[in-house]
Amino acid sequence: MRALLDSLAARFGIVDPSTTLVIYLLGMVVFSGIVLLLFVAPFAGITSYVERRIAARMQSRVGPNRVGPHGVIQWLADGVKCLLKEDLIPADADHLLFRLSPYLVFIGMFGTFVVIPFGSSLVIADLDIGFFYLIAFSSLVSVGLIMAGWASNNKWSLLGGMRSAAQIVSYEIPAGMSILAVVMFAGSMSIQGVIRAQGWAPHTWLIFQNPFLFAAYFVFFTAALAEGNRTPFDIPEAESELVAGYNTEYSGMRFLLYFFAEWANLYVIGAVSAAAFMGGWQVPPQIPEVIRPIAELVTFVGKSLIGVFLAIWIRWTYPRLRVDQMMNVCWKYLVPIAFLNIVGTAVWMMLFPQGQLPAVAASIIMLVIALAILITFVRKVIANLREVGGGLSFNPFV
Amino acid sequence: MVDLATRETKHRSGENRDSYLDNIKETCTSIFEGMAVTFSYLFRPPITTQYPDRMPVSVQDTLPDRYRGHLYVHMDTCISCLLCEKACPIECIKIEDVRIEKIMITAADGKPTPKVKEPTLFNINMYKCMYCGLCVDPCPTGAIRMTKEFEGSTENIQNLHFRFITPERRAMAIRLGEEQERKAAEKKKAHAAEAPAAKVVPTQTVADAKAAPPVEASAAAAPAATPPVPRAAAPSGENGGSASDATPVPAPNPPAAPTTPGGNVTNAPPGRPDEPGAA
């Protein structure tokens, strides 16, 4: 990003350092606006539609198929509906905090897009402490949720807000610790640096470097789901217990902002796991220079979408955890495993120095094991399909 | 997978030292199994049907024969006996009628039934109806019945106020009723003119009457035996003059009543608008 702006400035003959700073600032604001308007907002909307369609198919339903061809603009209709609805604020609510909290949640989610790359040069700011910034900034979401719960002056909202605080604070530890193992192995805290430490081939991805990083991926993904209040960790908005949790009193666009943040956060989960574990935007070096940025963009977004699909898939497979179960999972299982991963990765790095034959052999063996698990999974799916019988339907639009 | 009973036994006997790893293993395997199940559902056709416009056959065709949907009245076979109106527990059926010349109709069970009244109004409040079917059971001709139609959603609730008599048909029925009134009045005048003669030679009258069709004979011989129900007077006006003299109106059994048992419905006057044939 900075290199791009530098070249632009040089073309227009601007060399004055103070002017360059202003150009940097303006460029980042413009680029973040582009990302927000052209990527995050449509992504959140389209994901809501895709999620509903996938959920429907997993439950043998059809899903939304009325607005537009096969319902593809259902998300626009929902957005317009929410914009036109009345903006209700309860009389006894704390008006200032009530109005403020959706924006805090939104900022906490969108702020993470600053460090999320879309290619080797397409990133708003490649911070040296990228992962640290990401974890720290996404905590703003929990501030917003607690604020919403408190300001609503409603018991359900307050309970939802408190639960979300407990959940996010707990699950940040395993998520952060899993990332720490990655940072240790890659030798960089910058997201671009971690991606550069990997290659395009799967056996060079960090997830396959050693068994501890393989486990760290799943620990991170689980913890990230919990941080994003996704099912099966959606106890802050547990419908069966808390009406709707922290957003019980919200209506119209304010209500939509929470869901906007939730679905955009889904992309953040996918993008971070793709960047930290699955090679990020790395493409084969044979790809010509001209289409390289596009290939990188497609690769990275594609890998992120796998994570998004995984999150949706998990959501429609597992029931919600109870509060005590959720705390058990975090403190009794994920946190020790995350610490074990750090120690294990450190020991592994000492035993098998990177780049040498044993390390490479180990990563290839890990890749083979992962493929074996994948094949077992596919066979299980086929067995499930055979067991039930009936026809197959590969048409996503029915 | 460790089932709950063995786990409980293990827990009691204190040998649950490996339960931590067991739990992790169980979590991994159950997540694996569960996700395989849901993933396989992505490749199965949905079992729900896309109601209403993408059904292979219409839903109404899939319903059982005794389904109780919207009511329908076949007006040609309705004899306006008011049994359905009386049977309705919530009074959502409203019927008005006029007397007409007797016609023979064929009921749903094939039995010839005389029709002496023609409804001028047959309304069913479908939005009040509770679909109990009590009106269907007493109908002697099977005119009122429940269809398989169940889609009642409409923008105006008055669309569910079914009016089975069209304005044309109502006008026709009223005209028929007036004709009947006129004929009855004529006959009464004739009867009144004949009356003194009949007093003198009653046997003569009976002998004369025997030449006439039997229906008229019975009506003329025993006017009191058929209780007059001048319902027709209400819609057709007072031109019949039944209130002017105390003589009861004879039973409306004109000699010209065509009885064709083979046909379903015999329309006595020509040019009568036919019933919508959507039976």
Boltz contact constraints between the chains, C-beta under 6 A:
constraints:
  - contact:
      token1: [A, 57]
      token2: [B, 42]
      max_distance: 6.0
  - contact:
      token1: [A, 58]
      token2: [B, 38]
      max_distance: 6.0
  - contact:
      token1: [A, 58]
      token2: [B, 41]
      max_distance: 6.0
  - contact:
      token1: [A, 60]
      token2: [B, 46]
      max_distance: 6.0
  - contact:
      token1: [A, 60]
      token2: [B, 47]
      max_distance: 6.0
  - contact:
      token1: [A, 61]
      token2: [B, 46]
      max_distance: 6.0
  - contact:
      token1: [A, 61]
      token2: [B, 48]
      max_distance: 6.0
  - contact:
      token1: [A, 62]
      token2: [B, 46]
      max_distance: 6.0
  - contact:
      token1: [A, 62]
      token2: [B, 48]
      max_distance: 6.0
  - contact:
      token1: [A, 62]
      token2: [B, 50]
      max_distance: 6.0
  - contact:
      token1: [A, 317]
      token2: [B, 34]
      max_distance: 6.0
  - contact:
      token1: [A, 317]
      token2: [B, 35]
      max_distance: 6.0
  - contact:
      token1: [A, 317]
      token2: [B, 38]
      max_distance: 6.0
  - contact:
      token1: [A, 377]
      token2: [B, 36]
      max_distance: 6.0
  - contact:
      token1: [A, 380]
      token2: [B, 36]
      max_distance: 6.0
  - contact:
      token1: [A, 381]
      token2: [B, 36]
      max_distance: 6.0
  - contact:
      token1: [A, 381]
      token2: [B, 39]
      max_distance: 6.0
  - contact:
      token1: [A, 381]
      token2: [B, 40]
      max_distance: 6.0
  - contact:
      token1: [A, 384]
      token2: [B, 36]
      max_distance: 6.0
  - contact:
      token1: [A, 384]
      token2: [B, 37]
      max_distance: 6.0
  - contact:
      token1: [A, 384]
      token2: [B, 40]
      max_distance: 6.0
  - contact:
      token1: [A, 385]
      token2: [B, 40]
      max_distance: 6.0
  - contact:
      token1: [A, 391]
      token2: [B, 45]
      max_distance: 6.0
  - contact:
      token1: [A, 392]
      token2: [B, 43]
      max_distance: 6.0
  - contact:
      token1: [A, 393]
      token2: [B, 45]
      max_distance: 6.0
